[in-house]
Amino acid sequence: MVTEFVAADMGIGPGDTVSVAYQGREAAFTVTGIYQCANEMGANIGMSRAGFLRIGAETANMWCSHYFLRDVSRKPEIMAALEEAWGSALYIHENSWPGLAGILAAMDLLLTALYVTAALFVLTVTVLTGSRLLAAEQRELGIYRSLGFSSEGLRRSFAARFGIAALLGAAGGLFLGALFIDPLVGAVLRGNGISNFHSQPGVLALFFPAAVIPLLFWGFAWMYAGR
């Protein structure tokens, strides 16, 4: 099996016959499929153990076994017990990329920073736009008050205008995101060896940002209209 990068670079695909050499030995193999691997920037091939033994010699520390635990919470306990029983005879580790935890932590921090930045942007826009609206509509607000509208009612009406406008923008953002997120993120990830990216956000992940922004606009507008 080959990655999309190898297939594109060598002009090969499933069904083609290729020659693979290792340690001075060479044999013909048939490409059976395309797979994805981010190591070595995606320039990888994979083969079965029997296939490798046609060109390479097996060594004692070449292979590893993978275990999928039904109860993942017991992983540290099991790893500690194995290391205590076998010592240096076994190399026991989690099947994860080195530094992956740092990458995920950075992503969480970036997501938090994005929400904070968005809140500051919403606050700035609300203050700038709200000050102009209140100044331009001072006479109308006085008329509404004389007709019996309460201050709180006018305040909620003012905030609702911001919330509705932001909600329409959020709906447009969801539509554009559905069209362009996968191509844009996929283009970035191709530089890191991931050739095929498809996002599958849940309902909460999809609608939470679209709900937060209109709520921020509504809340800041309601606070600002207190004057």
N, C-alpha and C positions, 0 to 999 in steps of 0.2 A: 504494500500500500504506500501511496505517496501523498504529500500535501498538495494543495492547489498551487503553492509557490513552485515546488519541484516540477509539477506537471506543466506549468506555464513556461518555466525556464528551459526545460528539456523537450517540450513539444510532445509529451506522451500522455496517455490516458488509459483507462481500463481496457484490458484486452491486448495491449501492446507488450512485446517481449523486450526486456532490457537485460544488460549484462552488469552484474554487481561483483566487485572485487573487494577482498579483505585479506590482509596479511599474505599477499602473494597468491591467493587462490581466487578463482573466478568461476562464476556459474551463471546460466541464463535463468531469469525469473519472469513470470507473467504478472503484469500490474492488474490487481484484482479490484482496486477501489481507491477512493480519495478519502483521506482522514485529516483531522485538524490537530496541530500541535504547535504551541507557542515557543517551545524551547528552540534554541539556535535560530530564532527569528523565523520559524516555520519551514526552514529548508531541511526537512526530515524525510526519511523513509522508515517503514516498519515492516517486519516480517515475522513469521512464526519461528518457534525454537527449532523445529526440524529444518526449516529453510536456512536459518543461520548456520546450523551445523554442517551444511554443504560447503561453506566457505570459511568458517572460523572454528577455532578450537574452544571447547568449553572449559572454564576455570571455576575454581571453588567459590569465589566471591562474585560471580557474574550475575546470578539470578536472585530475585527477591520474591517473597510471597505477600499478597495483599489480603487483609481480612476486613470485612465490613461488619461492624458491630451492631447488633440489634439495639443495645442500650449504649448510645454514644457517650453518655455521662461517665461510664466506667473506664473510658480510654486511659486517663492518667494512671488509674489504679492498675490496670492490666499491663501497661508499659513498664511501670515501676516493678511489678512482680517478675516480669520476664527479664528485665535488666539485672535484678537481684539473683535470679536463678542461673542465668547464662553468662553474665559479665560481659567481657569483650568478645566472646565467641559469636555474638549476634550484634548486628547494627540495627537498632529498633528506632523507627521514626514515624512521624505522621506523613501521609502522602499529600504533601502540600508544597507549593512553591516557596523557596526561601524569600523572606521579605514580604510575603503576601499579607501578613497581619498589619505591617506598616502601611502598605498600600490601601488596605481597607480602612484603617484608622484615618489616613489622609483624606479618603473619599468622604467619610463621615464629617470630618472637620470642614471640608470644602462645602458640603451640603449645608452645614450650619451657617457658614460664612455667606453663602448665597441667600439664605433666608434673611439674615441680618441686613445684608446689602439691599435686598428687595424692600425690607421694612423701612429703611432709611430713605430709599428712593420714593416710596409711596408717601411717606411723611412730607418730604420736600415738595413733591408734586401737589399734594393736597393743600399745603400752606400757600404755595404760590398761586394755585388756581382758585382756592377758596377765598383768599383776600380780594382778588379781582371780582369774583362773583358777589361777595357780600357788599363791596363798594358799589358795584353796578346795580344791585337789586335792593339797595337800602330803602328806596321809596316804595317798591312793591311789598317789601317785608312790613313796612309801617301800615300799608293798606290792609294786608292780611290780618295784622294784629287788631286793627280797628273793626274788622269784620267778625272778630271773635276767635281767630285761630290762636292757640296757645303757643308759648315759646317752645315748649318741648315738641309739639307737633311740627312746627316749622323746622326745628332742629333735625327731627327724624326725616322730614321731607328733603332737606338739604343733603343729609348723609345718604339717603336712598339714591339720589341722582348719581353720586360718585360710585355707589355700589353697583348700580345697574350698568353704568358705562364700563366698570371694571369687569363685571360678569360677562358682558359681550366680548371684551378683549380676551378674557380667559377661555371662552368657548373657541375663539379664533386660534388661540395658542394651542389648545388641545388638537384642533384639526391640523394645524401646521406641524405639530409634533408627531402626529401619527404618520404624516407624509415624509418627514425629513430626519427624524431622530436616528433611525436605523442606518440610512446612507451616510449621515455625517459621522456618527460614532464608529461605524464600520470602517470608514476611510481612515480615521485616527488609529484604530486598533490594527489595521493592516500593517502599519509601521512597527507593530510589536509582535508580529507573527501570527495574529488571529485573523484568519482569512474570511470568516463568515460569521457575522454578528446579527442576532435577532433578539430584540428586547421583548419580554413578556411581562409587562407590569401588571400587578394586581389592581383591583378596583380602587383600593385605598391609595396606592402609589400614583395612580392615574389622576384621581379627582382631588386629592388632598391639596396639591399646589394650586389647582384651579379654584379651590374654595378659600384658601388662605388669603390670596391677593385681594379678591373683592371684599372679604371681611376686614382686611387691613384698611382699605380705602374707606369703607363704611365707618369703621371705628375712629379713624383719624379725622374724617370729615365731621362726625358727630361731636368729637372733642373740640375741634376748631370752631364749630358753629356755636359753641357756648358763649362766645363773645356777643 
